[in-house]
Structure formats: structure tokens, C-alpha cells
Amino acid sequence: MGIRGEIEGLPVEISEKLLCLFSTDVSEEEDRYVIEVPRQEVETGDIDPGEVYRVALISREDETSGDEGTTTTTPKSAPSEPQPPVDVGETRYVEIEDIGKQGDGIARVERGYVIIVPGADVGERVKIEVTEVKSNFAVGEIIEETF
């Protein structure tokens, strides 16, 4: 059994054995093709050089070139940078776990990602709309007091 989620807006089932997730290019070297693993994934993750791993490739159809209908892909960010799990305009139901230094409510979602919710108190469960997204936190506006 895996974890259900979304990658690039597509529903996927993610194996509990997943060690890392990153974007990279496939390059050609003589008689083989090479996928580069970012150094950070080896230094900070569970990947060991010299070991054998299963690799899953997920299509990224970002652009279509004019050459015979072929599709080219372009990474949207640095390969080893995890993307925020929320988007501007997205609505979420969250529980306020903490209060920040400025008195704003703090909620945590996937991977411990922080959403700051002005006007919320610890223990409140609120429906929010995400109004701002940064790499390490987001800001949400309360649109429904309790759920």
C-alpha cells in the first residue's frame, strides 16, 4: 500500500519505499542514457553510490515543439528543491497547532510545510484559501471559521 498524492497535478500512488523525488534530465553518453542524481540527494538522503535502485519516470509534458509533434520537457525548478505542497488560490481545511511570534496561527501540512493563518488561535479548525506561497511557508486567509 502506498501514499496517494499528486505530482504536477496528476493523481499518483507513491510507494512507501520512495527514497527521494527530484527532476532531472536524461542525457546520452556513447551507448547509454544517464539520469543524474543531485548530490544533495546522496549527501542528505538514503541513497548510497554503487547500490542498485528502481527508477520510476514520470512524464512532464510542459512544452510541445514544432518538430513532428515531439514533446520536450523543461524542469520548472532546481532538481533537488522540493516544491511547496500548496498553490495560491487553493482551499484547505487545517488545524492551528501553534501561534507565531507575531500572533498568527500556524498550521502544518504535508512534510511539515507551514501555513501562517492570521487571526486564528491554537486548536481552531478552519477552512483557508492560500493567498501567498513561498518555498518554506505559505499564508492563508480564513474563509470558514470552523468545520
C-alpha positions in Angstrom: 0.0 0.0 0.0 1.3 3.4 -0.9 0.6 7.1 -0.2 -1.9 8.8 -2.5 -0.8 12.2 -3.8 -0.3 14.4 -6.7 2.7 15.2 -8.8 2.4 18.0 -11.3 -1.4 18.0 -10.7 -1.7 14.3 -11.7 -3.0 11.7 -9.2 -0.4 9.1 -8.3 0.1 6.3 -5.8 3.5 6.8 -4.2 5.3 3.7 -2.8 6.2 3.8 0.9 9.7 2.7 -0.3 10.2 6.1 -2.0 13.6 7.5 -1.0 13.6 10.8 -2.9 11.8 12.7 -5.6 13.6 15.2 -8.0 13.5 16.4 -11.5 16.5 15.8 -13.8 17.5 15.5 -17.5 18.2 12.2 -19.3 21.5 12.6 -21.2 23.1 10.5 -23.8 26.6 9.1 -23.3 28.0 6.9 -26.1 25.9 3.7 -26.0 23.8 4.5 -22.9 21.5 7.1 -21.4 22.2 8.7 -18.0 20.0 10.1 -15.3 21.9 12.3 -12.9 21.1 12.2 -9.2 21.6 15.5 -7.4 24.5 15.5 -4.9 22.1 16.7 -2.1 20.0 13.5 -2.5 23.1 11.4 -1.8 24.5 13.6 1.0 21.3 14.1 2.9 19.2 11.1 1.8 19.1 7.4 1.9 20.9 6.9 -1.4 24.3 5.2 -1.5 26.6 5.4 -4.6 27.2 1.9 -6.0 23.9 0.5 -4.9 21.1 -0.6 -7.3 17.7 1.2 -7.2 14.4 1.0 -9.1 13.7 4.2 -11.0 10.3 5.5 -12.0 10.0 8.1 -14.7 7.0 10.5 -14.7 6.2 12.3 -17.9 6.4 16.1 -17.9 4.7 17.4 -21.0 5.4 21.1 -20.4 6.0 22.2 -24.0 5.4 20.8 -27.4 8.0 21.6 -30.0 7.2 22.1 -33.7 9.3 19.1 -34.7 7.0 16.3 -35.8 4.8 16.6 -32.7 7.6 15.5 -30.3 7.4 16.7 -26.7 10.2 18.4 -24.9 10.4 18.8 -21.2 11.8 21.6 -19.1 12.3 21.4 -15.3 10.4 24.1 -13.5 12.9 24.4 -10.6 16.2 23.2 -9.3 16.3 19.4 -9.3 16.7 18.8 -5.6 14.4 21.5 -4.3 11.1 20.1 -3.0 8.1 22.1 -4.2 5.6 23.6 -1.8 2.6 21.3 -1.3 0.1 24.1 -1.8 -0.8 26.6 -4.6 -2.1 30.2 -4.4 -5.9 30.1 -4.6 -6.1 26.5 -3.2 -8.5 25.9 -0.3 -7.6 23.7 2.7 -9.0 22.6 5.9 -6.3 23.0 8.6 -5.9 22.8 12.4 -4.0 25.5 14.1 -1.2 23.9 16.0 0.8 26.9 17.2 1.0 30.7 17.4 3.8 32.5 15.7 5.9 35.4 17.1 3.5 38.0 15.5 0.5 36.2 17.0 -0.6 34.5 13.8 -1.9 30.9 13.7 0.5 28.2 12.5 -0.8 25.1 10.7 1.4 22.3 9.2 0.5 20.2 6.2 2.5 17.7 4.1 6.2 17.3 5.0 5.7 19.7 7.9 5.2 22.6 5.5 4.0 25.7 7.4 0.9 27.8 6.6 0.5 31.0 8.5 -3.1 31.9 9.3 -3.6 35.5 10.6 -6.4 35.7 13.2 -6.5 32.0 14.1 -6.0 30.6 17.5 -4.4 27.3 18.7 -6.8 24.4 18.4 -9.1 26.1 15.8 -10.0 24.1 12.7 -10.6 26.5 9.8 -11.1 26.4 6.1 -8.5 28.7 4.4 -7.6 30.0 1.0 -3.9 30.1 0.3 -3.0 33.7 -0.6 0.8 33.6 -0.8 3.3 30.7 -1.4 7.0 30.8 -0.6 9.5 27.9 -0.7 9.3 27.3 3.1 5.9 28.6 4.1 2.5 29.9 2.8 0.0 32.4 4.1 -3.7 31.5 4.2 -6.8 33.6 4.8 -9.7 32.2 6.8 -12.8 31.7 4.7 -14.8 29.5 7.2 -14.3 29.7 10.9 -14.9 26.0 11.9 -15.5 22.8 10.2 
